Amino acid sequence: MEYDPQGKHGYCGNASIFFFFMVGNFLFVYGNEDVSHIYILSPFYTDSIFDNSRCSLSFQMHTNVTYPSLVSIILKTDNYSSLIQENIENNTPRSWEKKKVLVLGRNTRQVIIEIHIRPGSHVAIDDLRLEDCLPEYYTGITELGCPGDSHYLCMDNSTCIPQHRVCDINIDCPDKEDESESCYLVPDGSRCTFESGFCGWQNSSEEMSLLWRLYQGDRKKFTGPRVDNTYRNKSGTFAYVDMSGPAYLGSAARMESVHFHPPPPCSSDPESKYYNSCYISFFYHKYGSHSGSLGLYVVETHGDSDRMRRLWWSFGNFGNTWLRAVVYLENITSKPTSDIRLEAKEEITVSKSRL
């Protein structure tokens, strides 16, 4: 019998076993000719359980060598399995070390730890935890119901979600009714995951140095995200601007929506229960020390002239993650039409960045 340096765990023999000692349990595998490749599978999870940008898997790992094997983390969704971290190592052999893998996507159904063990080495896993995975917007129901008109009560009568999470393409309620068929009773182009094209959105910039294009993640020849936001794996598609190429300061890529009728006046009336009921929501990814700016604009048509007004603007590096923006459409009065424009712009000289 041997013991780990902290005296918490033990392991025995040369077989792959689940072993327990009087002070605690852990998972253990020892590499030999008969045992070389195993998987540790999580339970299957329900929709949107990981709806938090900080959601991560953490665990303690113990080995007897720095590179005992290929220890990898795989995420399985409804349509794809993707490798998110490969060859996790222990910097201090024969000591327990905490490992943390970030960004478990909202569509994750199962987490898999894959271990390809080398003969003569071992891997022990303990204290598996999902951290910071509850939805940031989650609100439990109270005796008075959901907190005002700003929230929607799900059919389970125990979950409240913000109104802007209803019909936002992502499932939030346990019974999925927040993304029912009625969500599709909207104008063409007002819901888009980019899985089937631009949905009527199009490049409107006269410059060719920066353009919006459709890409999928985990590509080796561009600087964008490794995964999309819809599926959180490399099979999903997103609109992307390559800010790392040669472009002049002030160059901009503009993506313009189809024309929409203006929202009803009640959505801009603070006294109405429909106040702020019209909005645009989207996820964006801006990563790099010189990632420029991203702006959201409304273009209103007044007679023979157009008036562009900025609704939202972001500048700089926000980390290697997808972030959500919700922008309310207020005081839009142009008739008959208006459109929405996303503009990615070179604000300073760019060497390497992501948008």
Contacts in CASP RR format, 6 or more apart in sequence:
PFRMAT RR
TARGET T0000
AUTHOR 0000-0000-0000
METHOD contacts of the structure
MODEL  1
MEYDPQGKHGYCGNASIFFFFMVGNFLFVYGNEDVSHIYILSPFYTDSIF
DNSRCSLSFQMHTNVTYPSLVSIILKTDNYSSLIQENIENNTPRSWEKKK
VLVLGRNTRQVIIEIHIRPGSHVAIDDLRLEDCLPEYYTGITELGCPGDS
HYLCMDNSTCIPQHRVCDINIDCPDKEDESESCYLVPDGSRCTFESGFCG
WQNSSEEMSLLWRLYQGDRKKFTGPRVDNTYRNKSGTFAYVDMSGPAYLG
SAARMESVHFHPPPPCSSDPESKYYNSCYISFFYHKYGSHSGSLGLYVVE
THGDSDRMRRLWWSFGNFGNTWLRAVVYLENITSKPTSDIRLEAKEEITV
SKSRL
1 10 0 8 1.000
1 12 0 8 1.000
2 10 0 8 1.000
2 11 0 8 1.000
2 12 0 8 1.000
3 9 0 8 1.000
3 10 0 8 1.000
4 10 0 8 1.000
4 62 0 8 1.000
4 94 0 8 1.000
4 95 0 8 1.000
4 96 0 8 1.000
4 124 0 8 1.000
5 94 0 8 1.000
5 95 0 8 1.000
5 96 0 8 1.000
6 95 0 8 1.000
6 96 0 8 1.000
7 23 0 8 1.000
8 23 0 8 1.000
8 24 0 8 1.000
8 96 0 8 1.000
9 21 0 8 1.000
9 23 0 8 1.000
9 24 0 8 1.000
9 26 0 8 1.000
9 62 0 8 1.000
9 96 0 8 1.000
9 124 0 8 1.000
9 126 0 8 1.000
10 19 0 8 1.000
10 21 0 8 1.000
10 26 0 8 1.000
10 28 0 8 1.000
11 19 0 8 1.000
11 28 0 8 1.000
11 30 0 8 1.000
11 122 0 8 1.000
11 124 0 8 1.000
12 19 0 8 1.000
13 30 0 8 1.000
14 30 0 8 1.000
14 31 0 8 1.000
14 32 0 8 1.000
15 30 0 8 1.000
15 35 0 8 1.000
16 28 0 8 1.000
16 29 0 8 1.000
16 30 0 8 1.000
16 31 0 8 1.000
16 35 0 8 1.000
16 38 0 8 1.000
17 28 0 8 1.000
18 25 0 8 1.000
18 27 0 8 1.000
18 28 0 8 1.000
19 25 0 8 1.000
19 26 0 8 1.000
19 28 0 8 1.000
20 26 0 8 1.000
25 126 0 8 1.000
26 62 0 8 1.000
26 124 0 8 1.000
26 125 0 8 1.000
26 126 0 8 1.000
27 40 0 8 1.000
27 124 0 8 1.000
27 125 0 8 1.000
27 126 0 8 1.000
28 122 0 8 1.000
28 123 0 8 1.000
28 124 0 8 1.000
28 125 0 8 1.000
29 35 0 8 1.000
29 38 0 8 1.000
29 115 0 8 1.000
29 117 0 8 1.000
29 122 0 8 1.000
29 123 0 8 1.000
29 124 0 8 1.000
30 117 0 8 1.000
30 120 0 8 1.000
30 121 0 8 1.000
30 122 0 8 1.000
31 69 0 8 1.000
31 117 0 8 1.000
31 118 0 8 1.000
31 119 0 8 1.000
31 120 0 8 1.000
31 121 0 8 1.000
31 122 0 8 1.000
32 119 0 8 1.000
32 120 0 8 1.000
33 119 0 8 1.000
35 117 0 8 1.000
36 116 0 8 1.000
36 117 0 8 1.000
36 118 0 8 1.000
36 119 0 8 1.000
37 114 0 8 1.000
37 115 0 8 1.000
37 116 0 8 1.000
37 117 0 8 1.000
38 114 0 8 1.000
38 115 0 8 1.000
38 117 0 8 1.000
39 112 0 8 1.000
39 113 0 8 1.000
39 114 0 8 1.000
39 115 0 8 1.000
40 112 0 8 1.000
40 113 0 8 1.000
40 115 0 8 1.000
40 125 0 8 1.000
41 110 0 8 1.000
41 111 0 8 1.000
41 112 0 8 1.000
42 110 0 8 1.000
42 111 0 8 1.000
42 112 0 8 1.000
43 110 0 8 1.000
44 109 0 8 1.000
44 110 0 8 1.000
45 108 0 8 1.000
45 109 0 8 1.000
45 110 0 8 1.000
46 174 0 8 1.000
47 106 0 8 1.000
47 107 0 8 1.000
47 171 0 8 1.000
47 174 0 8 1.000
47 176 0 8 1.000
48 106 0 8 1.000
48 135 0 8 1.000
48 170 0 8 1.000
48 171 0 8 1.000
48 172 0 8 1.000
49 106 0 8 1.000
49 108 0 8 1.000
49 133 0 8 1.000
50 104 0 8 1.000
50 105 0 8 1.000
50 106 0 8 1.000
50 108 0 8 1.000
50 130 0 8 1.000
50 133 0 8 1.000
51 106 0 8 1.000
51 135 0 8 1.000
51 136 0 8 1.000
51 137 0 8 1.000
51 170 0 8 1.000
51 172 0 8 1.000
52 132 0 8 1.000
52 133 0 8 1.000
52 134 0 8 1.000
52 135 0 8 1.000
52 136 0 8 1.000
53 103 0 8 1.000
53 136 0 8 1.000
53 321 0 8 1.000
53 322 0 8 1.000
53 323 0 8 1.000
54 102 0 8 1.000
54 131 0 8 1.000
54 132 0 8 1.000
55 102 0 8 1.000
55 103 0 8 1.000
55 104 0 8 1.000
55 105 0 8 1.000
55 130 0 8 1.000
55 131 0 8 1.000
55 132 0 8 1.000
55 133 0 8 1.000
56 100 0 8 1.000
56 101 0 8 1.000
56 102 0 8 1.000
56 103 0 8 1.000
56 104 0 8 1.000
56 130 0 8 1.000
56 131 0 8 1.000
56 132 0 8 1.000
56 133 0 8 1.000
57 73 0 8 1.000
57 100 0 8 1.000
57 101 0 8 1.000
57 104 0 8 1.000
57 111 0 8 1.000
57 128 0 8 1.000
57 129 0 8 1.000
57 130 0 8 1.000
57 131 0 8 1.000
58 98 0 8 1.000
58 99 0 8 1.000
58 100 0 8 1.000
58 101 0 8 1.000
58 127 0 8 1.000
58 128 0 8 1.000
58 129 0 8 1.000
58 131 0 8 1.000
59 98 0 8 1.000
59 99 0 8 1.000
59 113 0 8 1.000
59 125 0 8 1.000
59 126 0 8 1.000
59 127 0 8 1.000
59 128 0 8 1.000
59 129 0 8 1.000
60 96 0 8 1.000
60 97 0 8 1.000
60 98 0 8 1.000
60 99 0 8 1.000
60 125 0 8 1.000
60 126 0 8 1.000
60 127 0 8 1.000
61 71 0 8 1.000
61 88 0 8 1.000
61 90 0 8 1.000
61 96 0 8 1.000
61 97 0 8 1.000
61 98 0 8 1.000
61 99 0 8 1.000
61 123 0 8 1.000
61 124 0 8 1.000
61 125 0 8 1.000
61 126 0 8 1.000
62 90 0 8 1.000
62 94 0 8 1.000
62 95 0 8 1.000
62 96 0 8 1.000
62 97 0 8 1.000
62 122 0 8 1.000
62 123 0 8 1.000
62 124 0 8 1.000
62 126 0 8 1.000
63 90 0 8 1.000
63 93 0 8 1.000
63 94 0 8 1.000
63 121 0 8 1.000
63 122 0 8 1.000
63 123 0 8 1.000
63 124 0 8 1.000
64 93 0 8 1.000
64 94 0 8 1.000
64 120 0 8 1.000
64 121 0 8 1.000
64 122 0 8 1.000
65 90 0 8 1.000
65 93 0 8 1.000
65 121 0 8 1.000
66 89 0 8 1.000
66 90 0 8 1.000
66 91 0 8 1.000
66 93 0 8 1.000
67 87 0 8 1.000
67 89 0 8 1.000
67 118 0 8 1.000
68 90 0 8 1.000
68 117 0 8 1.000
68 118 0 8 1.000
68 121 0 8 1.000
68 122 0 8 1.000
68 123 0 8 1.000
69 115 0 8 1.000
69 116 0 8 1.000
69 117 0 8 1.000
69 118 0 8 1.000
69 121 0 8 1.000
69 123 0 8 1.000
70 86 0 8 1.000
70 87 0 8 1.000
70 114 0 8 1.000
70 115 0 8 1.000
70 116 0 8 1.000
71 87 0 8 1.000
71 88 0 8 1.000
71 89 0 8 1.000
71 113 0 8 1.000
71 114 0 8 1.000
71 115 0 8 1.000
71 116 0 8 1.000
71 123 0 8 1.000
72 83 0 8 1.000
72 85 0 8 1.000
72 86 0 8 1.000
72 87 0 8 1.000
72 88 0 8 1.000
72 113 0 8 1.000
72 114 0 8 1.000
73 83 0 8 1.000
73 84 0 8 1.000
73 85 0 8 1.000
73 88 0 8 1.000
73 101 0 8 1.000
73 111 0 8 1.000
73 112 0 8 1.000
73 113 0 8 1.000
73 114 0 8 1.000
74 81 0 8 1.000
74 82 0 8 1.000
74 83 0 8 1.000
74 84 0 8 1.000
74 111 0 8 1.000
74 112 0 8 1.000
74 113 0 8 1.000
74 114 0 8 1.000
75 81 0 8 1.000
75 82 0 8 1.000
75 84 0 8 1.000
75 104 0 8 1.000
75 105 0 8 1.000
75 108 0 8 1.000
75 110 0 8 1.000
75 111 0 8 1.000
75 112 0 8 1.000
75 232 0 8 1.000
75 233 0 8 1.000
76 108 0 8 1.000
76 109 0 8 1.000
76 110 0 8 1.000
76 111 0 8 1.000
76 112 0 8 1.000
77 107 0 8 1.000
77 108 0 8 1.000
77 109 0 8 1.000
77 231 0 8 1.000
77 232 0 8 1.000
77 233 0 8 1.000
78 107 0 8 1.000
78 109 0 8 1.000
79 231 0 8 1.000
79 235 0 8 1.000
80 231 0 8 1.000
80 233 0 8 1.000
80 234 0 8 1.000
80 235 0 8 1.000
81 112 0 8 1.000
81 233 0 8 1.000
82 218 0 8 1.000
82 227 0 8 1.000
82 233 0 8 1.000
82 234 0 8 1.000
82 235 0 8 1.000
84 101 0 8 1.000
84 103 0 8 1.000
84 227 0 8 1.000
85 101 0 8 1.000
88 99 0 8 1.000
90 97 0 8 1.000
91 97 0 8 1.000
96 126 0 8 1.000
98 127 0 8 1.000
100 131 0 8 1.000
103 227 0 8 1.000
103 232 0 8 1.000
103 321 0 8 1.000
104 111 0 8 1.000
104 130 0 8 1.000
104 133 0 8 1.000
104 232 0 8 1.000
105 232 0 8 1.000
106 170 0 8 1.000
106 232 0 8 1.000
107 230 0 8 1.000
107 231 0 8 1.000
107 232 0 8 1.000
107 233 0 8 1.000
108 232 0 8 1.000
113 125 0 8 1.000
115 123 0 8 1.000
117 123 0 8 1.000
135 161 0 8 1.000
135 172 0 8 1.000
137 161 0 8 1.000
137 162 0 8 1.000
137 165 0 8 1.000
137 172 0 8 1.000
138 159 0 8 1.000
138 161 0 8 1.000
139 146 0 8 1.000
139 147 0 8 1.000
139 151 0 8 1.000
139 160 0 8 1.000
139 161 0 8 1.000
140 158 0 8 1.000
140 159 0 8 1.000
140 160 0 8 1.000
141 153 0 8 1.000
141 157 0 8 1.000
141 158 0 8 1.000
141 159 0 8 1.000
141 160 0 8 1.000
145 153 0 8 1.000
145 160 0 8 1.000
146 152 0 8 1.000
146 153 0 8 1.000
146 160 0 8 1.000
147 160 0 8 1.000
149 163 0 8 1.000
149 273 0 8 1.000
150 162 0 8 1.000
150 163 0 8 1.000
151 160 0 8 1.000
151 161 0 8 1.000
151 162 0 8 1.000
151 163 0 8 1.000
152 160 0 8 1.000
152 161 0 8 1.000
152 162 0 8 1.000
152 163 0 8 1.000
152 165 0 8 1.000
152 166 0 8 1.000
152 178 0 8 1.000
153 159 0 8 1.000
153 160 0 8 1.000
154 160 0 8 1.000
154 161 0 8 1.000
154 172 0 8 1.000
154 173 0 8 1.000
154 174 0 8 1.000
154 175 0 8 1.000
154 177 0 8 1.000
154 178 0 8 1.000
155 173 0 8 1.000
155 174 0 8 1.000
155 175 0 8 1.000
155 177 0 8 1.000
156 173 0 8 1.000
156 174 0 8 1.000
156 175 0 8 1.000
159 172 0 8 1.000
159 173 0 8 1.000
159 174 0 8 1.000
161 172 0 8 1.000
161 173 0 8 1.000
161 178 0 8 1.000
163 277 0 8 1.000
164 279 0 8 1.000
164 281 0 8 1.000
164 326 0 8 1.000
165 172 0 8 1.000
165 178 0 8 1.000
166 172 0 8 1.000
166 178 0 8 1.000
166 183 0 8 1.000
167 178 0 8 1.000
167 179 0 8 1.000
167 182 0 8 1.000
167 183 0 8 1.000
167 186 0 8 1.000
167 191 0 8 1.000
168 179 0 8 1.000
168 281 0 8 1.000
169 179 0 8 1.000
169 191 0 8 1.000
169 193 0 8 1.000
169 230 0 8 1.000
170 179 0 8 1.000
171 178 0 8 1.000
171 179 0 8 1.000
172 178 0 8 1.000
172 179 0 8 1.000
183 191 0 8 1.000
184 191 0 8 1.000
187 258 0 8 1.000
187 260 0 8 1.000
187 261 0 8 1.000
188 199 0 8 1.000
188 200 0 8 1.000
188 258 0 8 1.000
189 199 0 8 1.000
189 200 0 8 1.000
189 201 0 8 1.000
189 257 0 8 1.000
189 258 0 8 1.000
190 260 0 8 1.000
191 199 0 8 1.000
192 198 0 8 1.000
192 199 0 8 1.000
192 200 0 8 1.000
192 201 0 8 1.000
193 230 0 8 1.000
193 237 0 8 1.000
194 214 0 8 1.000
194 237 0 8 1.000
194 238 0 8 1.000
194 239 0 8 1.000
195 230 0 8 1.000
195 236 0 8 1.000
195 237 0 8 1.000
197 214 0 8 1.000
197 237 0 8 1.000
198 214 0 8 1.000
198 239 0 8 1.000
198 255 0 8 1.000
200 257 0 8 1.000
200 258 0 8 1.000
201 212 0 8 1.000
201 239 0 8 1.000
201 255 0 8 1.000
201 256 0 8 1.000
201 257 0 8 1.000
201 258 0 8 1.000
202 255 0 8 1.000
202 256 0 8 1.000
203 211 0 8 1.000
203 212 0 8 1.000
203 253 0 8 1.000
203 254 0 8 1.000
203 255 0 8 1.000
203 256 0 8 1.000
204 254 0 8 1.000
204 255 0 8 1.000
204 256 0 8 1.000
204 341 0 8 1.000
205 211 0 8 1.000
205 252 0 8 1.000
205 253 0 8 1.000
205 254 0 8 1.000
207 251 0 8 1.000
207 252 0 8 1.000
207 253 0 8 1.000
209 245 0 8 1.000
209 246 0 8 1.000
209 247 0 8 1.000
209 248 0 8 1.000
209 251 0 8 1.000
210 241 0 8 1.000
210 242 0 8 1.000
210 243 0 8 1.000
210 247 0 8 1.000
210 251 0 8 1.000
210 252 0 8 1.000
210 253 0 8 1.000
210 344 0 8 1.000
210 346 0 8 1.000
211 241 0 8 1.000
211 253 0 8 1.000
212 239 0 8 1.000
212 240 0 8 1.000
212 241 0 8 1.000
212 253 0 8 1.000
212 254 0 8 1.000
212 255 0 8 1.000
212 342 0 8 1.000
212 344 0 8 1.000
213 239 0 8 1.000
213 240 0 8 1.000
213 241 0 8 1.000
213 242 0 8 1.000
214 237 0 8 1.000
214 238 0 8 1.000
214 239 0 8 1.000
214 240 0 8 1.000
215 222 0 8 1.000
215 224 0 8 1.000
215 237 0 8 1.000
215 238 0 8 1.000
215 240 0 8 1.000
216 228 0 8 1.000
216 234 0 8 1.000
216 235 0 8 1.000
216 236 0 8 1.000
216 237 0 8 1.000
216 238 0 8 1.000
217 224 0 8 1.000
217 225 0 8 1.000
217 226 0 8 1.000
217 227 0 8 1.000
217 228 0 8 1.000
217 234 0 8 1.000
217 236 0 8 1.000
217 238 0 8 1.000
218 226 0 8 1.000
218 227 0 8 1.000
218 234 0 8 1.000
222 240 0 8 1.000
222 242 0 8 1.000
222 244 0 8 1.000
223 242 0 8 1.000
223 243 0 8 1.000
223 244 0 8 1.000
223 352 0 8 1.000
223 353 0 8 1.000
223 354 0 8 1.000
224 240 0 8 1.000
224 242 0 8 1.000
224 285 0 8 1.000
224 287 0 8 1.000
224 354 0 8 1.000
224 355 0 8 1.000
225 238 0 8 1.000
225 285 0 8 1.000
225 287 0 8 1.000
225 320 0 8 1.000
225 322 0 8 1.000
225 354 0 8 1.000
226 234 0 8 1.000
227 233 0 8 1.000
227 234 0 8 1.000
227 236 0 8 1.000
228 234 0 8 1.000
228 236 0 8 1.000
228 237 0 8 1.000
228 238 0 8 1.000
229 238 0 8 1.000
229 283 0 8 1.000
229 285 0 8 1.000
229 322 0 8 1.000
230 236 0 8 1.000
230 237 0 8 1.000
230 238 0 8 1.000
238 285 0 8 1.000
239 255 0 8 1.000
240 355 0 8 1.000
241 253 0 8 1.000
241 344 0 8 1.000
241 355 0 8 1.000
243 290 0 8 1.000
243 291 0 8 1.000
243 292 0 8 1.000
243 344 0 8 1.000
243 346 0 8 1.000
243 350 0 8 1.000
243 353 0 8 1.000
243 354 0 8 1.000
243 355 0 8 1.000
244 350 0 8 1.000
244 351 0 8 1.000
244 352 0 8 1.000
244 353 0 8 1.000
245 350 0 8 1.000
247 346 0 8 1.000
247 350 0 8 1.000
248 346 0 8 1.000
249 346 0 8 1.000
249 347 0 8 1.000
249 348 0 8 1.000
249 349 0 8 1.000
250 345 0 8 1.000
250 346 0 8 1.000
250 347 0 8 1.000
251 345 0 8 1.000
251 346 0 8 1.000
252 343 0 8 1.000
252 344 0 8 1.000
252 345 0 8 1.000
252 346 0 8 1.000
253 343 0 8 1.000
253 344 0 8 1.000
253 345 0 8 1.000
254 341 0 8 1.000
254 342 0 8 1.000
254 343 0 8 1.000
255 341 0 8 1.000
255 342 0 8 1.000
255 343 0 8 1.000
256 299 0 8 1.000
256 339 0 8 1.000
256 340 0 8 1.000
256 341 0 8 1.000
257 339 0 8 1.000
257 340 0 8 1.000
257 341 0 8 1.000
258 339 0 8 1.000
259 337 0 8 1.000
259 338 0 8 1.000
259 339 0 8 1.000
260 337 0 8 1.000
260 338 0 8 1.000
260 339 0 8 1.000
260 340 0 8 1.000
261 335 0 8 1.000
261 336 0 8 1.000
261 337 0 8 1.000
261 338 0 8 1.000
262 300 0 8 1.000
262 332 0 8 1.000
262 333 0 8 1.000
262 334 0 8 1.000
262 335 0 8 1.000
262 337 0 8 1.000
262 338 0 8 1.000
263 277 0 8 1.000
263 278 0 8 1.000
263 329 0 8 1.000
263 332 0 8 1.000
264 274 0 8 1.000
264 278 0 8 1.000
266 272 0 8 1.000
266 274 0 8 1.000
266 275 0 8 1.000
266 277 0 8 1.000
267 274 0 8 1.000
267 275 0 8 1.000
267 276 0 8 1.000
267 277 0 8 1.000
267 278 0 8 1.000
267 329 0 8 1.000
267 330 0 8 1.000
268 275 0 8 1.000
268 330 0 8 1.000
268 331 0 8 1.000
268 332 0 8 1.000
269 275 0 8 1.000
276 328 0 8 1.000
276 330 0 8 1.000
278 328 0 8 1.000
278 329 0 8 1.000
279 326 0 8 1.000
279 327 0 8 1.000
279 328 0 8 1.000
279 329 0 8 1.000
280 296 0 8 1.000
280 326 0 8 1.000
280 327 0 8 1.000
280 329 0 8 1.000
280 340 0 8 1.000
281 324 0 8 1.000
281 325 0 8 1.000
281 326 0 8 1.000
281 327 0 8 1.000
282 296 0 8 1.000
282 324 0 8 1.000
282 325 0 8 1.000
282 342 0 8 1.000
283 322 0 8 1.000
283 323 0 8 1.000
283 324 0 8 1.000
283 325 0 8 1.000
284 294 0 8 1.000
284 314 0 8 1.000
284 322 0 8 1.000
284 323 0 8 1.000
284 325 0 8 1.000
284 355 0 8 1.000
285 320 0 8 1.000
285 321 0 8 1.000
285 322 0 8 1.000
285 323 0 8 1.000
285 354 0 8 1.000
285 355 0 8 1.000
286 292 0 8 1.000
286 294 0 8 1.000
286 314 0 8 1.000
286 316 0 8 1.000
286 317 0 8 1.000
286 318 0 8 1.000
286 319 0 8 1.000
286 323 0 8 1.000
286 353 0 8 1.000
286 354 0 8 1.000
286 355 0 8 1.000
287 317 0 8 1.000
287 318 0 8 1.000
287 319 0 8 1.000
287 320 0 8 1.000
287 321 0 8 1.000
287 353 0 8 1.000
287 354 0 8 1.000
287 355 0 8 1.000
288 316 0 8 1.000
288 317 0 8 1.000
288 319 0 8 1.000
288 352 0 8 1.000
288 353 0 8 1.000
288 354 0 8 1.000
289 317 0 8 1.000
289 351 0 8 1.000
289 352 0 8 1.000
289 353 0 8 1.000
290 316 0 8 1.000
290 348 0 8 1.000
290 349 0 8 1.000
290 350 0 8 1.000
290 351 0 8 1.000
290 352 0 8 1.000
290 353 0 8 1.000
291 316 0 8 1.000
291 317 0 8 1.000
291 318 0 8 1.000
291 350 0 8 1.000
291 353 0 8 1.000
291 354 0 8 1.000
291 355 0 8 1.000
292 315 0 8 1.000
292 316 0 8 1.000
292 344 0 8 1.000
292 345 0 8 1.000
292 346 0 8 1.000
292 347 0 8 1.000
292 348 0 8 1.000
292 350 0 8 1.000
292 353 0 8 1.000
292 355 0 8 1.000
293 313 0 8 1.000
293 314 0 8 1.000
293 315 0 8 1.000
293 316 0 8 1.000
293 343 0 8 1.000
293 344 0 8 1.000
293 345 0 8 1.000
293 347 0 8 1.000
294 313 0 8 1.000
294 314 0 8 1.000
294 315 0 8 1.000
294 342 0 8 1.000
294 343 0 8 1.000
294 344 0 8 1.000
294 345 0 8 1.000
294 355 0 8 1.000
295 310 0 8 1.000
295 312 0 8 1.000
295 313 0 8 1.000
295 314 0 8 1.000
295 342 0 8 1.000
295 343 0 8 1.000
295 344 0 8 1.000
295 345 0 8 1.000
296 310 0 8 1.000
296 311 0 8 1.000
296 312 0 8 1.000
296 313 0 8 1.000
296 325 0 8 1.000
296 327 0 8 1.000
296 340 0 8 1.000
296 341 0 8 1.000
296 342 0 8 1.000
296 343 0 8 1.000
297 308 0 8 1.000
297 309 0 8 1.000
297 310 0 8 1.000
297 311 0 8 1.000
297 340 0 8 1.000
297 341 0 8 1.000
297 342 0 8 1.000
297 343 0 8 1.000
298 308 0 8 1.000
298 309 0 8 1.000
298 311 0 8 1.000
298 329 0 8 1.000
298 332 0 8 1.000
298 338 0 8 1.000
298 339 0 8 1.000
298 340 0 8 1.000
298 341 0 8 1.000
299 306 0 8 1.000
299 307 0 8 1.000
299 308 0 8 1.000
299 309 0 8 1.000
299 338 0 8 1.000
299 339 0 8 1.000
299 340 0 8 1.000
299 341 0 8 1.000
300 306 0 8 1.000
300 307 0 8 1.000
300 308 0 8 1.000
300 309 0 8 1.000
300 332 0 8 1.000
300 333 0 8 1.000
300 334 0 8 1.000
300 338 0 8 1.000
301 334 0 8 1.000
301 336 0 8 1.000
301 337 0 8 1.000
301 338 0 8 1.000
302 334 0 8 1.000
307 334 0 8 1.000
308 341 0 8 1.000
311 327 0 8 1.000
311 329 0 8 1.000
312 325 0 8 1.000
312 327 0 8 1.000
314 325 0 8 1.000
315 347 0 8 1.000
317 353 0 8 1.000
320 354 0 8 1.000
332 338 0 8 1.000
344 355 0 8 1.000
END
